[in-house]
C-alpha cells in the first residue's frame, strides 16, 4: 500500500529488460504527499542523497478537499475515485502543476499512457520550480516513450538541484534502457560524486560498464555496491554472473560464502545460479551438498529435486538419477516432463522396455503430450520397429504440424518401412511448412529416388544446394546419381570432387568420385580413388563392386573376382552382382547354396526382389 511521503520508484529493481515500457506502471509514478498540510513535506531519509522537499503549490479550500479525498482513495487503491477527485480539484485550481502530475501518475498506473502524457502536456514545465516534480514528470514521459523530453526534464532537474544524486541515477537508468551505456556510465559517475555512499549508484554504474564490455571495471563497481550494502542481492547476482562468464570459480565460491553470511543461506535463485556454476566446472560434490541443503529447507520443491537428478546425469551416474526421478514420479505422478526425462534415462541405461513404458504412461495420461509421443516414435525407429514408429510420429505431426523435426522423422520411418509414397508425402508436407529446410528437401529427394522419379530427385538436390552450396551429402548424392546413370559426366566429377573436398576421409564420397571418373573413361584416376575408398571403409559392398568392375576393365581377372567375392560376402543379396559375376565367366560364387526347382533350374536362395531403378546413392540419412 502507498504511504505518505514515500516515492513509488527508485532505481532498485534493476535495469528494465526488453518490453520494459509496458511493465513500468508502478515504477514511474509520483508520490502522494502527506496530508498534514498543503505545504512542503520532506521525504524519508534516503541512503542515496539528501533530497529536497517535494513542494505542492497552495490549494484553495475546495481543491484541498478533493485532493484529500483523492489521496484517501489512493490509500485504499481506489484509482478511479482518486482520478475523479483530482479532476474535481483541478476545477477549482486549474493551474496546479502538482495536481496535474498526480493525475497523470494515476492515469499511468491505470495503463492509460497517452492520457497521462496528455495531462502532463498541459503543464508548463518552465513554471515548475521543484526538482522532484520534474523528475516525476520525466519518469512518466519516459514510460510514455517520449525519451528525449524525459532526458531534457532530468537535465533541468539536475541544474535546479545538482546535489541530488538520485536524479542522476534515474536519468542513467533511462539511458541504459535506451542502450546508451557510455552516457549512462558518465551520469552514474556524476551521481556517485554527489552520493558516494549510494550502493544503487555503484550497482547501476556496474551495469553500464558491463554493457560496454568492461568486465573488470564492472566487477569493481559491483564490489563497491556490496561494500556499501552487504545485503543488496542484485549486486551479488550480477557479480556472480561475471565470475561465471570468466570461469573464475574460486572468486565465485568466495562470493557465495559472503552471500551466505551477509544475506541469507536460503536464497533459492542465488543458490541455483551457484549450483549451475559448480556443475559447469564439474564440482559435483559441492553442488550436491548445496542441493541437499535446499531440499532440506523445502522438501516440497520438486524443481530442486529434479536439479539434483540432473547433476547425477552430468556425473554419468544414471542409476542414481533414475532412482531420484522415480521417487519424484511416485510422489507426483502428474509430472509428465519428469517421467519423460526418466524415459530418456532408461534409454541411457539400456532399459528399453522401461523407456517405452514411461513414454506410453505419459501418452495414456495425456494423448496430446508431444514430447513423449515423439520420443517414443524416435525410440521405436531406432529399434527398427518402423510400423509402430510411424503411428506415433504421425500423431506427433498432428500435434505440432509446424515442427520440421516431426515431418523429418515420420518420413524417415516410412522410408525404412519401405513405404516410399508415404515417405515422400511426409517430407512434402514438411517442405510446405519449411521450404528452406535442407534436411527435409534432401530426404525428399532420396524418397523420390526410391520411386524412380529422377527429375524430382535432381530438383530437390539442386534446391538443397541452392540453400547450402556446401551440403556435402547433396553434392555426393547428385554427383553419384549422374555418374551411375552415365549422364552429365563432367558435372558428376565436379560435384563429387566438391563433396570429397569438404569431407576428404568419407569413403563413400571418395568412391563416388572414383565411380564418376570411371564413367568418363579416366580409369587410372578412378582406380586410385576407389582403392583409397576401400582403405577408408572396409565393409562397404558397393566400393568393392566398383573396384571389381575397374579391375575387369583393366583385364585383371583375379583381382576383379576377389573384389566381387568380397562385395558378395558383405551383401549376399546383390542379385545384380551375382548375375554379372556369372556373365563374365566366374561361375557361381562359392558361398551360394543352390536349390533345385521343380523344372530343374537352379537359382540362388537369395532371390529377393530388386528395387526398380538405380541403387540408392550412398549418402548419410538424418537419423
C-alpha positions as CSV (number, residue, x, y, z in Angstrom):
1,X,0.0,0.0,0.0
2,X,1.2,3.5,-0.8
3,X,2.5,5.5,2.1
4,X,2.5,9.3,2.6
5,X,5.7,10.9,1.5
6,X,7.2,7.6,0.1
7,X,8.5,7.7,-3.5
8,X,7.0,5.0,-5.7
9,X,10.1,4.5,-7.8
10,X,13.7,4.2,-7.2
11,X,16.3,2.5,-9.4
12,X,16.4,-0.5,-7.2
13,X,14.7,-3.0,-9.3
14,X,17.5,-3.4,-11.9
15,X,17.8,-2.3,-15.4
16,X,14.5,-2.9,-17.2
17,X,14.5,-5.7,-19.8
18,X,13.1,-5.6,-23.2
19,X,9.4,-4.6,-23.3
20,X,10.0,-2.6,-20.1
21,X,7.7,0.3,-21.2
22,X,4.7,-1.9,-20.6
23,X,5.8,-3.1,-17.2
24,X,6.7,0.2,-15.5
25,X,3.2,1.1,-14.4
26,X,4.2,1.2,-10.7
27,X,7.8,2.2,-11.1
28,X,7.4,5.5,-12.8
29,X,4.7,7.1,-10.6
30,X,4.5,10.1,-8.5
31,X,4.4,10.1,-4.7
32,X,1.4,11.1,-2.7
33,X,2.1,13.9,-0.3
34,X,1.5,13.8,3.4
35,X,-1.8,15.4,4.1
36,X,-1.0,17.2,7.3
37,X,-0.9,20.4,5.3
38,X,-0.6,21.6,1.7
39,X,2.9,22.8,2.4
40,X,6.1,21.0,1.6
41,X,6.6,17.6,3.2
42,X,10.1,16.2,3.4
43,X,10.6,12.6,2.1
44,X,12.0,9.9,4.2
45,X,15.7,9.9,4.7
46,X,17.5,8.0,1.9
47,X,20.8,6.3,1.6
48,X,21.3,7.9,-1.8
49,X,21.2,11.6,-1.1
50,X,19.6,14.4,0.9
51,X,16.6,15.1,-1.1
52,X,14.9,18.5,-1.5
53,X,11.3,18.9,-0.3
54,X,8.6,18.0,-2.8
55,X,6.6,21.2,-2.9
56,X,2.9,21.4,-3.8
57,X,1.5,24.8,-4.7
58,X,-1.1,26.3,-2.3
59,X,-4.6,24.9,-2.9
60,X,-7.9,26.6,-2.4
61,X,-10.1,25.0,0.2
62,X,-12.4,23.2,-2.3
63,X,-9.3,22.0,-4.2
64,X,-7.7,20.8,-1.0
65,X,-10.9,18.9,0.0
66,X,-11.0,17.0,-3.3
67,X,-7.2,16.4,-3.1
68,X,-7.7,14.9,0.3
69,X,-10.5,12.7,-0.9
70,X,-8.3,11.6,-3.8
71,X,-5.4,10.8,-1.6
72,X,-7.5,8.8,0.8
73,X,-8.8,6.9,-2.2
74,X,-5.2,6.1,-3.3
75,X,-4.5,4.7,0.2
76,X,-7.2,2.0,-0.4
77,X,-6.1,1.6,-4.0
78,X,-9.4,3.0,-5.5
79,X,-7.7,4.5,-8.5
80,X,-10.9,5.6,-10.4
81,X,-12.2,7.5,-7.4
82,X,-8.8,9.1,-6.9
83,X,-8.7,10.2,-10.5
84,X,-12.2,11.6,-10.2
85,X,-11.3,13.6,-7.1
86,X,-8.1,15.1,-8.6
87,X,-10.0,16.2,-11.6
88,X,-12.5,17.8,-9.4
89,X,-9.7,19.6,-7.5
90,X,-8.4,20.9,-10.8
91,X,-11.7,22.5,-11.5
92,X,-11.0,24.8,-8.5
93,X,-7.3,25.1,-9.2
94,X,-6.7,24.6,-12.9
95,X,-3.2,26.0,-12.8
96,X,-1.9,23.5,-10.3
97,X,1.0,21.6,-11.8
98,X,1.1,19.5,-8.6
99,X,-2.5,18.2,-9.2
100,X,-1.8,17.5,-12.9
101,X,1.2,15.5,-12.1
102,X,-0.7,13.5,-9.5
103,X,-3.5,12.9,-12.0
104,X,-1.0,11.9,-14.7
105,X,0.6,9.4,-12.3
106,X,-2.7,7.7,-11.7
107,X,-3.6,7.6,-15.3
108,X,-0.2,6.0,-16.0
109,X,-0.9,3.5,-13.2
110,X,-4.2,2.6,-14.9
111,X,-2.3,1.9,-18.1
112,X,-3.5,4.9,-20.0
113,X,-0.1,6.2,-21.1
114,X,-1.4,8.5,-23.8
115,X,-3.8,10.3,-21.4
116,X,-1.1,10.6,-18.8
117,X,1.3,12.2,-21.2
118,X,-1.5,14.5,-22.5
119,X,-2.2,15.6,-18.9
120,X,1.5,16.5,-18.5
121,X,1.5,18.4,-21.7
122,X,-0.9,20.9,-20.2
123,X,1.8,21.8,-17.6
124,X,4.4,24.5,-18.5
125,X,7.5,22.8,-17.2
126,X,9.3,26.1,-17.2
127,X,7.0,27.2,-14.4
128,X,7.8,24.1,-12.2
129,X,10.3,25.1,-9.6
130,X,10.7,21.8,-7.8
131,X,13.3,19.3,-9.0
132,X,11.4,16.3,-7.6
133,X,8.3,17.2,-9.6
134,X,10.3,17.5,-12.7
135,X,11.8,14.1,-12.0
136,X,8.4,12.5,-11.7
137,X,7.3,14.2,-14.9
138,X,10.4,12.8,-16.6
139,X,9.5,9.3,-15.5
140,X,6.0,9.4,-16.9
141,X,7.3,10.9,-20.2
142,X,9.9,8.1,-20.3
143,X,7.2,5.5,-19.7
144,X,5.1,7.0,-22.5
145,X,8.0,6.7,-24.9
146,X,9.0,10.4,-25.1
147,X,12.6,9.8,-24.1
148,X,14.1,13.0,-25.4
149,X,11.6,15.0,-23.4
150,X,12.3,12.9,-20.3
151,X,16.0,13.4,-20.6
152,X,15.5,17.1,-21.0
153,X,13.5,17.3,-17.8
154,X,16.2,15.3,-16.0
155,X,18.7,17.8,-17.1
156,X,16.6,20.7,-15.9
157,X,16.1,19.0,-12.5
158,X,19.8,18.4,-12.2
159,X,20.5,22.1,-13.0
160,X,17.9,23.0,-10.4
161,X,19.4,20.8,-7.7
162,X,22.7,19.3,-8.7
163,X,23.4,17.8,-5.3
164,X,20.5,15.4,-5.6
165,X,22.3,12.1,-6.5
166,X,19.1,10.2,-7.2
167,X,18.2,12.3,-10.2
168,X,21.4,11.3,-11.9
169,X,20.6,7.7,-11.2
170,X,17.1,8.0,-12.6
171,X,18.5,9.6,-15.8
172,X,21.2,6.9,-16.0
173,X,18.7,4.1,-15.8
174,X,16.8,5.6,-18.7
175,X,20.0,5.9,-20.7
176,X,20.7,2.2,-20.0
177,X,17.3,1.2,-21.3
178,X,18.0,3.3,-24.4
179,X,21.1,1.2,-25.0
180,X,23.4,4.2,-24.4
181,X,25.7,2.7,-21.7
182,X,28.6,5.1,-22.2
183,X,26.5,8.2,-21.5
184,X,24.8,6.3,-18.6
185,X,28.2,5.5,-17.1
186,X,29.1,9.2,-17.1
187,X,25.8,10.2,-15.5
188,X,26.2,7.5,-12.8
189,X,29.7,8.7,-12.0
190,X,28.2,12.2,-11.5
191,X,25.6,10.9,-9.2
192,X,28.1,8.9,-7.2
193,X,30.1,12.1,-6.8
194,X,27.0,13.7,-5.1
195,X,26.0,10.5,-3.2
196,X,29.3,8.5,-2.7
197,X,27.6,6.0,-0.3
198,X,24.9,5.0,-2.7
199,X,25.0,1.3,-3.5
200,X,22.4,1.9,-6.2
201,X,24.8,4.3,-7.9
202,X,27.6,1.8,-8.0
203,X,25.3,-1.1,-9.0
204,X,24.0,0.8,-12.0
205,X,27.4,2.0,-12.9
206,X,28.4,-1.6,-12.9
207,X,25.6,-2.4,-15.3
208,X,26.7,0.4,-17.7
209,X,30.3,-0.8,-17.6
210,X,29.2,-4.4,-18.2
211,X,27.1,-3.3,-21.2
212,X,30.3,-1.8,-22.6
213,X,32.2,-5.0,-22.2
214,X,34.3,-3.5,-19.4
215,X,34.2,-6.6,-17.1
216,X,36.9,-5.8,-14.6
217,X,35.6,-2.3,-14.0
218,X,32.1,-3.6,-13.7
219,X,33.2,-6.2,-11.1
220,X,34.8,-3.4,-9.0
221,X,31.6,-1.4,-9.2
222,X,29.5,-4.3,-8.0
223,X,32.0,-4.9,-5.2
224,X,31.7,-1.3,-4.2
225,X,27.9,-1.7,-4.1
226,X,28.2,-4.8,-1.9
227,X,30.7,-2.9,0.4
228,X,28.1,-0.2,0.9
229,X,25.1,-2.6,1.3
230,X,26.2,-6.1,2.1
231,X,22.6,-7.4,1.8
232,X,22.0,-6.0,-1.6
233,X,21.2,-9.2,-3.6
234,X,21.2,-7.8,-7.2
235,X,24.9,-6.9,-6.9
236,X,25.8,-10.4,-5.7
237,X,23.8,-11.9,-8.6
238,X,25.4,-9.6,-11.2
239,X,28.9,-10.2,-9.8
240,X,28.3,-14.0,-9.8
241,X,27.3,-13.9,-13.5
242,X,30.5,-12.1,-14.4
243,X,32.6,-14.7,-12.4
244,X,30.7,-17.4,-14.3
245,X,31.3,-15.9,-17.7
246,X,35.0,-15.6,-16.8
247,X,35.2,-19.1,-15.4
248,X,36.5,-17.7,-12.1
249,X,35.2,-20.5,-9.8
250,X,37.3,-19.6,-6.8
251,X,36.1,-16.0,-6.7
252,X,32.5,-17.2,-7.2
253,X,32.9,-19.6,-4.2
254,X,34.1,-16.7,-2.0
255,X,31.2,-14.6,-3.1
256,X,28.8,-17.3,-2.3
257,X,30.2,-17.7,1.2
258,X,29.9,-14.0,1.7
259,X,26.4,-14.0,0.5
260,X,25.5,-16.9,2.8
261,X,26.8,-15.0,5.8
262,X,25.6,-11.5,4.9
263,X,22.3,-12.0,3.2
264,X,20.8,-15.5,3.7
265,X,21.8,-19.1,3.2
266,X,18.3,-19.8,1.8
267,X,18.0,-17.6,-1.3
268,X,16.8,-20.1,-3.9
269,X,17.7,-18.1,-7.0
270,X,21.2,-17.3,-6.0
271,X,21.9,-20.9,-4.8
272,X,20.5,-22.3,-8.1
273,X,22.8,-20.0,-10.1
274,X,25.7,-21.0,-8.0
275,X,24.9,-24.7,-8.4
276,X,24.8,-24.2,-12.2
277,X,28.3,-22.7,-12.0
278,X,29.6,-25.5,-9.9
279,X,28.2,-28.1,-12.3
280,X,29.8,-26.2,-15.2
281,X,33.1,-26.6,-13.5
282,X,32.4,-30.2,-12.6
283,X,32.4,-29.6,-8.9
284,X,29.6,-32.0,-8.5
285,X,30.1,-32.8,-4.8
286,X,29.8,-29.2,-3.7
287,X,26.8,-28.8,-6.0
288,X,25.1,-31.8,-4.4
289,X,25.8,-30.5,-0.9
290,X,24.0,-27.2,-1.7
291,X,21.1,-29.0,-3.4
292,X,20.8,-31.3,-0.4
293,X,20.6,-28.2,1.9
294,X,17.9,-26.7,-0.4
295,X,15.8,-29.9,-0.3
296,X,16.1,-30.0,3.5
297,X,14.9,-26.4,3.6
298,X,11.9,-27.1,1.4
299,X,11.2,-30.8,0.8
300,X,8.3,-29.9,-1.4
301,X,10.4,-28.1,-4.0
302,X,10.2,-30.6,-6.9
303,X,12.4,-28.4,-9.2
304,X,15.3,-28.6,-6.8
305,X,14.9,-32.4,-6.6
306,X,14.9,-32.5,-10.4
307,X,18.1,-30.4,-10.5
308,X,19.8,-32.8,-8.2
309,X,18.9,-35.6,-10.6
310,X,20.3,-33.6,-13.4
311,X,23.6,-33.3,-11.5
312,X,23.7,-37.1,-11.3
313,X,23.2,-37.2,-15.1
314,X,26.1,-34.8,-15.5
315,X,28.2,-37.2,-13.4
316,X,27.0,-40.0,-15.8
317,X,25.6,-41.7,-12.6
318,X,22.4,-42.7,-14.4
319,X,21.4,-45.2,-11.8
320,X,21.2,-42.5,-9.0
321,X,19.5,-40.1,-11.4
322,X,16.9,-42.8,-12.2
323,X,16.3,-43.5,-8.5
324,X,15.8,-39.8,-7.9
325,X,13.3,-39.3,-10.7
326,X,11.4,-42.5,-9.9
327,X,10.9,-41.2,-6.4
328,X,9.7,-37.9,-7.7
329,X,7.3,-39.6,-10.1
330,X,5.9,-41.8,-7.4
331,X,5.2,-38.7,-5.3
332,X,4.0,-36.6,-8.2
333,X,2.5,-38.9,-10.9
334,X,1.2,-36.0,-12.9
335,X,4.7,-34.6,-13.5
336,X,4.8,-35.7,-17.2
337,X,8.0,-33.9,-18.0
338,X,9.8,-35.7,-15.2
339,X,8.6,-39.1,-16.4
340,X,9.5,-38.2,-20.0
341,X,13.1,-37.4,-18.8
342,X,13.0,-40.6,-16.8
343,X,12.3,-42.4,-20.0
344,X,15.4,-40.9,-21.6
345,X,17.4,-42.1,-18.6
346,X,16.1,-45.6,-19.0
347,X,17.4,-45.4,-22.6
348,X,20.8,-44.4,-21.3
349,X,20.7,-47.5,-19.0
350,X,19.7,-49.7,-22.0
351,X,16.3,-50.3,-20.3
352,X,14.3,-50.1,-23.5
353,X,11.1,-51.5,-22.0
354,X,11.3,-49.1,-19.1
355,X,11.7,-46.2,-21.5
356,X,8.8,-47.4,-23.7
357,X,6.6,-47.9,-20.6
358,X,7.4,-44.3,-19.3
359,X,6.6,-42.7,-22.6
360,X,3.4,-44.8,-23.0
361,X,2.3,-43.9,-19.5
362,X,2.5,-40.3,-20.3
363,X,0.6,-40.7,-23.5
364,X,-2.1,-42.6,-21.7
365,X,-2.4,-39.8,-19.2
366,X,-2.3,-37.1,-21.9
367,X,-2.5,-38.1,-25.5
368,X,-1.6,-34.6,-26.6
369,X,1.8,-34.6,-24.7
370,X,4.1,-34.1,-27.7
371,X,7.4,-34.8,-26.0
372,X,6.7,-38.4,-25.0
373,X,4.9,-39.0,-28.3
374,X,7.8,-38.1,-30.4
375,X,10.4,-39.6,-28.0
376,X,8.5,-42.9,-28.2
377,X,8.4,-42.7,-32.0
378,X,12.2,-42.0,-32.2
379,X,13.0,-44.9,-29.8
380,X,10.8,-47.3,-31.9
381,X,12.6,-46.0,-35.0
382,X,16.0,-46.9,-33.5
383,X,14.7,-50.3,-32.6
384,X,13.7,-50.7,-36.3
385,X,10.1,-51.1,-35.3
386,X,9.1,-48.8,-38.1
387,X,5.4,-49.6,-38.3
388,X,4.9,-48.6,-34.7
389,X,7.2,-45.6,-35.0
390,X,5.2,-44.2,-37.9
391,X,1.9,-44.4,-35.9
392,X,3.3,-42.3,-33.1
393,X,5.2,-39.9,-35.3
394,X,2.2,-39.3,-37.5
395,X,0.3,-38.3,-34.3
396,X,3.2,-36.1,-33.3
397,X,2.9,-34.3,-36.6
398,X,-0.7,-33.7,-35.9
399,X,0.2,-32.2,-32.5
400,X,2.9,-29.9,-34.0
401,X,2.4,-29.6,-37.7
402,X,4.8,-26.7,-37.9
403,X,7.7,-28.5,-36.4
404,X,10.1,-29.7,-39.1
405,X,11.6,-32.4,-36.9
406,X,8.3,-34.4,-36.8
407,X,7.9,-34.4,-40.5
408,X,11.5,-35.5,-41.0
409,X,11.3,-38.3,-38.5
410,X,8.0,-39.5,-39.9
411,X,9.3,-39.5,-43.4
412,X,12.5,-41.4,-42.4
413,X,10.4,-44.0,-40.7
414,X,8.3,-44.5,-43.8
415,X,11.5,-44.8,-45.8
416,X,12.8,-47.5,-43.6
417,X,9.5,-49.3,-43.7
418,X,9.7,-49.1,-47.5
419,X,6.6,-47.1,-47.7
420,X,8.0,-44.7,-50.2
421,X,4.8,-42.9,-51.2
422,X,4.0,-42.1,-47.6
423,X,7.6,-41.0,-47.0
424,X,7.5,-38.6,-49.9
425,X,4.2,-37.2,-48.7
426,X,5.6,-36.7,-45.2
427,X,8.6,-34.8,-46.5
428,X,6.4,-32.8,-48.9
429,X,4.2,-31.7,-46.1
430,X,7.2,-30.7,-44.1
431,X,8.6,-28.7,-47.0
432,X,5.2,-26.9,-47.3
433,X,5.8,-25.5,-43.8
434,X,9.6,-25.1,-44.1
435,X,10.6,-24.7,-47.7
436,X,14.2,-23.8,-46.7
437,X,14.8,-26.8,-44.5
438,X,17.8,-28.6,-46.0
439,X,17.2,-31.9,-44.2
440,X,13.6,-32.2,-45.4
441,X,14.4,-31.4,-49.0
442,X,17.4,-33.8,-49.1
443,X,15.4,-36.7,-47.8
444,X,12.5,-35.8,-50.0
445,X,14.9,-36.2,-53.0
446,X,16.0,-39.6,-51.6
447,X,12.4,-40.7,-51.3
448,X,11.8,-39.7,-55.0
449,X,14.8,-41.8,-55.9
450,X,13.1,-44.8,-54.4
451,X,10.1,-44.0,-56.5
452,X,12.2,-43.7,-59.6
453,X,11.3,-40.1,-60.1
454,X,14.7,-38.9,-61.2
455,X,13.8,-35.4,-62.4
456,X,12.3,-34.8,-59.0
457,X,15.5,-36.1,-57.3
458,X,17.5,-33.6,-59.3
459,X,15.2,-30.8,-58.5
460,X,15.3,-31.4,-54.7
461,X,19.1,-31.9,-54.6
462,X,19.6,-28.7,-56.6
463,X,17.2,-26.9,-54.2
464,X,19.4,-28.1,-51.3
465,X,22.5,-26.9,-52.9
466,X,20.8,-23.5,-53.6
467,X,20.2,-23.2,-49.9
468,X,23.7,-24.5,-49.0
469,X,26.3,-24.9,-51.7
470,X,28.5,-26.9,-49.3
471,X,25.9,-29.5,-48.4
472,X,28.2,-32.5,-48.8
473,X,25.5,-35.2,-48.9
474,X,23.6,-33.4,-51.7
475,X,26.8,-32.9,-53.7
476,X,27.6,-36.6,-53.4
477,X,24.1,-37.8,-54.0
478,X,23.5,-35.8,-57.1
479,X,27.0,-36.4,-58.5
480,X,26.8,-40.2,-57.9
481,X,23.3,-40.3,-59.4
482,X,24.6,-38.7,-62.6
483,X,27.6,-41.0,-62.7
484,X,25.6,-44.2,-62.1
485,X,23.2,-43.2,-64.9
486,X,26.0,-42.3,-67.2
487,X,24.9,-38.7,-67.7
488,X,26.4,-35.3,-67.1
489,X,29.8,-36.9,-66.6
490,X,31.9,-33.8,-66.1
491,X,29.3,-32.3,-63.7
492,X,29.3,-35.6,-61.8
493,X,33.0,-35.4,-61.3
494,X,32.8,-31.8,-60.2
495,X,30.0,-32.4,-57.7
496,X,31.7,-35.5,-56.1
497,X,35.1,-33.7,-56.1
498,X,33.5,-30.9,-54.1
499,X,32.0,-33.4,-51.6
500,X,35.4,-35.0,-51.1
501,X,37.0,-31.6,-50.6
502,X,34.5,-31.0,-47.8
503,X,35.0,-34.4,-46.2
504,X,38.2,-36.0,-47.6
505,X,38.1,-39.0,-45.3
506,X,34.5,-40.0,-46.2
507,X,35.0,-43.3,-48.0
508,X,31.6,-43.2,-49.7
509,X,32.3,-39.8,-51.2
510,X,35.7,-40.9,-52.4
511,X,34.1,-44.0,-54.0
512,X,31.5,-41.7,-55.7
513,X,34.3,-39.6,-57.2
514,X,36.1,-42.7,-58.4
515,X,33.0,-44.0,-60.0
516,X,32.3,-40.7,-61.7
517,X,35.9,-40.7,-63.1
518,X,35.5,-44.3,-64.3
519,X,32.3,-43.4,-66.1
520,X,34.1,-40.7,-68.2
521,X,36.9,-43.0,-69.0
522,X,39.6,-41.8,-66.6
523,X,40.2,-45.3,-65.4
524,X,43.6,-44.9,-63.8
525,X,42.4,-42.0,-61.6
526,X,39.2,-43.9,-60.8
527,X,41.2,-46.9,-59.6
528,X,43.3,-44.8,-57.4
529,X,40.3,-43.1,-55.7
530,X,38.4,-46.3,-55.2
531,X,41.4,-48.1,-53.8
532,X,41.6,-45.3,-51.3
533,X,37.9,-45.6,-50.5
534,X,38.4,-49.3,-49.8
535,X,41.1,-48.4,-47.3
536,X,38.8,-45.9,-45.6
537,X,35.8,-48.2,-45.5
538,X,36.5,-51.9,-45.4
539,X,32.9,-53.1,-45.1
540,X,31.1,-51.3,-47.9
541,X,30.0,-53.8,-50.6
542,X,29.4,-51.1,-53.2
543,X,33.0,-50.0,-53.1
544,X,34.3,-53.5,-53.7
545,X,31.7,-53.9,-56.5
546,X,33.1,-50.8,-58.2
547,X,36.6,-51.9,-57.6
548,X,36.0,-55.2,-59.3
549,X,34.4,-53.5,-62.3
550,X,37.5,-51.3,-62.8
551,X,39.9,-54.3,-62.4
552,X,37.8,-56.2,-65.0
553,X,38.2,-53.2,-67.4
554,X,41.9,-53.4,-66.9
555,X,41.7,-57.2,-67.5
556,X,42.9,-58.0,-64.0
557,X,40.5,-61.0,-63.8
558,X,41.8,-62.4,-60.5
559,X,41.7,-59.1,-58.7
560,X,38.2,-58.4,-60.1
561,X,36.9,-61.8,-58.9
562,X,38.4,-61.3,-55.4
563,X,36.8,-57.8,-55.1
564,X,33.4,-59.1,-56.2
565,X,33.6,-62.0,-53.8
566,X,34.3,-59.6,-51.0
567,X,31.3,-57.5,-52.1
568,X,29.1,-60.6,-52.1
569,X,30.4,-61.6,-48.7
570,X,29.2,-58.3,-47.4
571,X,26.0,-58.3,-49.4
572,X,24.9,-61.8,-50.4
573,X,21.5,-60.4,-51.6
574,X,23.0,-58.4,-54.5
575,X,21.4,-60.3,-57.4
576,X,22.6,-57.8,-59.9
577,X,26.2,-58.5,-59.0
578,X,25.6,-62.3,-58.9
579,X,24.3,-62.1,-62.4
580,X,27.3,-60.0,-63.5
581,X,29.6,-62.5,-61.7
582,X,28.2,-65.3,-63.9
583,X,28.1,-63.3,-67.1
584,X,31.9,-62.6,-67.1
585,X,32.6,-66.3,-66.6
586,X,33.4,-66.5,-62.9
587,X,30.6,-69.2,-62.4
588,X,28.6,-69.2,-59.2
589,X,30.0,-67.5,-56.1
590,X,31.1,-70.4,-53.7
591,X,29.1,-69.1,-50.8
592,X,25.8,-69.6,-52.6
593,X,23.8,-72.7,-51.9
594,X,21.8,-73.9,-54.8
595,X,18.4,-75.4,-54.7
596,X,16.8,-77.4,-57.5
597,X,13.3,-76.2,-58.5
598,X,10.6,-78.4,-59.9
599,X,11.6,-77.6,-63.5
600,X,15.2,-78.4,-62.8
601,X,16.5,-74.9,-62.9
602,X,18.9,-73.7,-60.2
603,X,18.8,-70.2,-58.6
604,X,20.2,-68.6,-55.6
605,X,18.3,-68.9,-52.4
606,X,18.7,-65.2,-52.0
607,X,16.5,-64.2,-54.9
608,X,15.0,-61.2,-53.2
609,X,13.1,-58.6,-55.4
610,X,15.3,-55.9,-56.8
611,X,14.1,-52.3,-56.3
612,X,13.4,-50.7,-59.7
613,X,15.9,-48.0,-60.7
614,X,19.4,-47.4,-59.7
615,X,20.9,-48.5,-56.4
616,X,20.3,-45.7,-53.8
617,X,23.4,-43.4,-53.8
618,X,25.3,-43.7,-50.5
619,X,24.5,-40.6,-48.5
620,X,24.1,-40.1,-44.8
621,X,20.4,-40.0,-43.8
622,X,19.5,-37.8,-40.9
623,X,18.8,-40.2,-38.0
